[in-house]
Amino acid sequence: MKNYFSSDFKLGVLGGGQLGRMLLTETQKFDIHTSILDSNATAPCAEICNTFVLGDLLDFDAVYNFGKTVDLLTIEIENVNLDALDKLEDEGLTIYPKPQDLRIIQSKARQKNFYIDHQIPTAEFSHYAYLEELKHSFENNIIDFPFVWKAARFGYDGNGVKIVRNIDDLQSLPNVECITEKLIPFKNELAVIVARNADGEIATYPVVEMEFHPEANQVEYVICPARIDFKVAEKAREVALNVVSKLDFVGLLAVEMFQTVDDKILVNEVAPRPHNSGHYSIEASYTNQFEQHLRSILNLPLGNTESKVAGIMVNLVGEEGFSGDVIYENLNDILRIDGVTPHIYGKKETRPFRKMGHVTIVNSDIDTAREIAQKVKETIRVISK
Amino acid sequence: MKNYFSSDFKLGVLGGGQLGRMLLTETQKFDIHTSILDSNATAPCAEICNTFVLGDLLDFDAVYNFGKTVDLLTIEIENVNLDALDKLEDEGLTIYPKPQDLRIIQSKARQKNFYIDHQIPTAEFSHYAYLEELKHSFENNIIDFPFVWKAARFGYDGNGVKIVRNIDDLQSLPNVECITEKLIPFKNELAVIVARNADGEIATYPVVEMEFHPEANQVEYVICPARIDFKVAEKAREVALNVVSKLDFVGLLAVEMFQTVDDKILVNEVAPRPHNSGHYSIEASYTNQFEQHLRSILNLPLGNTESKVAGIMVNLVGEEGFSGDVIYENLNDILRIDGVTPHIYGKKETRPFRKMGHVTIVNSDIDTAREIAQKVKETIRVISK
C-alpha cells in the first residue's frame, strides 16, 4: 500500500467549494498534501489547502495541467472537463470517481438512461435537446401539467429543477437540454450514501430522510436515521447498492430516492462525492463522509458508518431580500443549545437561497433533535450588513 | 456581541504546532480568519492557516508586531514573550489566556507558589536557581533520593521532568532553574479540562485518567471517563474549578492531578490551552476542546462537555532508534478497526519520543475501547525510511 501520510504523495481535488473545504479537514487530520483547482480566487478552499491553483474546471488545459501535478485526482463537483480526465487516465493517472462514471452522472439524461438500461427503478422521463422540442411535445399532448423539468446538465444549488404547473411556468424555462418526469406523489425523499474502494470493499450509511423547502427546492432538514419502516430502509439500501454495483463505482456515491405512496423506491439522482445529505455524519457518525471519501479513493479500509447519536442537519441559505457581505444573525443564540454545531462555509457574500453553511444537531433522542432543529431554523438568519 | 464569522475579525495564535493545527479545524468550521506566528517555516500550521508569520515566540518585537495585526490574541504554547503581551494588553488588545496567568503558569516555581498561596493541594516542593544549589541541598541532607526534578521553565514533550534516583541521575541534570518534589506514590494521574469565558460562564469536561510511559514520561493512554470512584472524580473537579477561580482564568485550562494512595487530590501542573488529555474530545465529546477554547476566548456561549461515547487516546511518538523522514507503519491495519481515528500532525521528521500524532478510539463500551487501544498501540509504529 502507498504511504499517503506526511509523504510526498499529492492528492488533487477539482473544485474548491464547501465540500472541498470539509474534505480538507480530513486531509489535514491525516496530513495528506492536497492541491485544489478552482476558478474563484476566494473559493472556500483557497487559503487553507496546501496548494491552490486558479483555473476553470471546464477548461481542458486547466484540468489537464493540474492533473499532471498530482498523484491521484478526485472531485468535489461533477461538472468538470471530462476529456481532460480521459486523457489523464490514459496517461496513467488514477482518478476516482472514474471519468466514465462522471460522464454518466454529469448528464441527467444519461443517468436516467443508465437506470433504465440496468433495471434500476426510477420515474419515467422524456429527454429534449431544446426547449422548443419540449413545447412541441406539450402542444401535441404528449406531455401534460404538472411535470418536473430538469436541466440535463449543470444543475446546482436548486437551480436546474422546476415543477411546471402551467403555461407561464413552461414559457419561463431556459432554452437548454432537459429532461421531464411525471410529478410522482411520494411519502418521503430518502438518501443513502455508499462508499466503495478499489478493492471492492463496500460500506453504506444509514438511510436518511430529507425535507425540502417547497419554493427554493433545497433541503431544509436531513434526518438520520430516517423515521421509516425498517423494510423500506432495507429496500432503499439495496437499490443504492445496486446503483454502485452497476456503475462499478469507486468513491462515495450519494443516492437520492423517492419513497412512493405505495412504498416503492425510485432513484431520483446520484452525486459521485460527499453530499449535503451526509453532512450530519461529521458530528453523528463514527466515520464521517469526508473521511470515508478519502478512504475509498485512496483504497484504504473503509470506516464504521454507524452513528454515535441521532443527527439532523439544517442548511443555512441566504435569506430572500438580502445580498452582500454576510451576517449570521443570532448565531450565538444557537451556540447556547446542547449538541448544536454550525459550519460556516467561508463565502463572504450572501444572496437569496445561496448555500452559506449548515448546522448539525445531535442528540441521543431523535425527537429532541428534531425540536432543536426547528428552533435553530427559526432562530438563525443569514442576512447582509 | 462581535461578529466573528466570515467577517474582518482576525484571531491571532502564538504557536503553529499540532495544537494550533487542531484549533484551525475549528476556526475553519466557523470561518474565523486565523493568523499564526511560529519560528518554523514548516510548522504544522504553516500551510493551512489564513496568514502565517515567521517569527520567534520569545522575541519581543516578533510577538509585539504580530499582536498589532490581530483583533484578539491567544496561544497554543505558553512559552511566549510576556513583556510583549503586557504591552499589547496595555495598548488595548484582548489576550486570552491573560498574560498575568501565563506569567504564573510559565514558571513551575511560580505555579507551585500560587497553589500554596491559595491553599490548592499540591506536592511539597523546593526551588533552586541553579543546579549547584540543588546539589548543595543534597550534600547537606536537606533533600534525599528519590525525588522528582522539574525544569522551572520550557519543559515540553517529556523533557524537563526527571525522576532522580541516584547520584548519576543528579550529576546528569542540566544546570537550570528547577524545582524538586517528593516522589509521591499515587494510584492515578487524572486531568480535568475547564473552560471559562469572559462572562464567567464555566464548563468542565469529565475527569480523565492517564497512563504514562515509564521511561519517556509521556502519556501513553488517556481514558475518558476515568475509571474511578464518583466521589474522587467530584473532588478532582472541585479542585480544578478552584484553580480556575483563583486564577480568574479565561480560556481553557487543563489541570493535571494525582490521586494519592489515600485518595487525596494533588495538583501536579496546569496548561492554559487545549491539552493532550483532551484530544479524545474531538471524536467523543459533543463539543471538542478546540471548539471550546475558541468559544471561551471569544466569549461565546460554552458548549456541552458531555461525551457521546467512551474515548481513549494513544499518543503516536517516534520510536527509539529512528530519526528522519517519518513512516507510519501499519497505519492501514488500525484503520480497519471500528471507531479508530488517527491524527497525523504533519511533522515530516521523526525522532525518538517526538509527538508525531495521536489515535482516538471511541466505543460505546469503555472496556472494548481499552482493548482496541492496546491493539492500536501494539500495531502502529512511527519509524523512518
Interface residues (C-beta under 8 A of the other chain):
Chain A: M1 N3 F5 S6 R21 L24 T25 Q28 K29 F30 D31 E47 I48 C49 N50 Y286 T287 E291 R295 L300 P301 G303 N304 K308 V309 V326 I327 Y328 L331 N332 L335 R336 D338 G339 T341 P342 H343 I344 Y345 G346 K347 K348 V362 S364
Chain B: M1 N3 F5 S6 R21 L24 T25 Q28 K29 F30 D31 E47 I48 C49 N50 Y286 T287 E291 R295 L300 P301 G303 N304 E306 K308 V309 V326 I327 Y328 L331 N332 L335 R336 D338 G339 T341 P342 H343 I344 Y345 G346 K347 K348 V362 S364
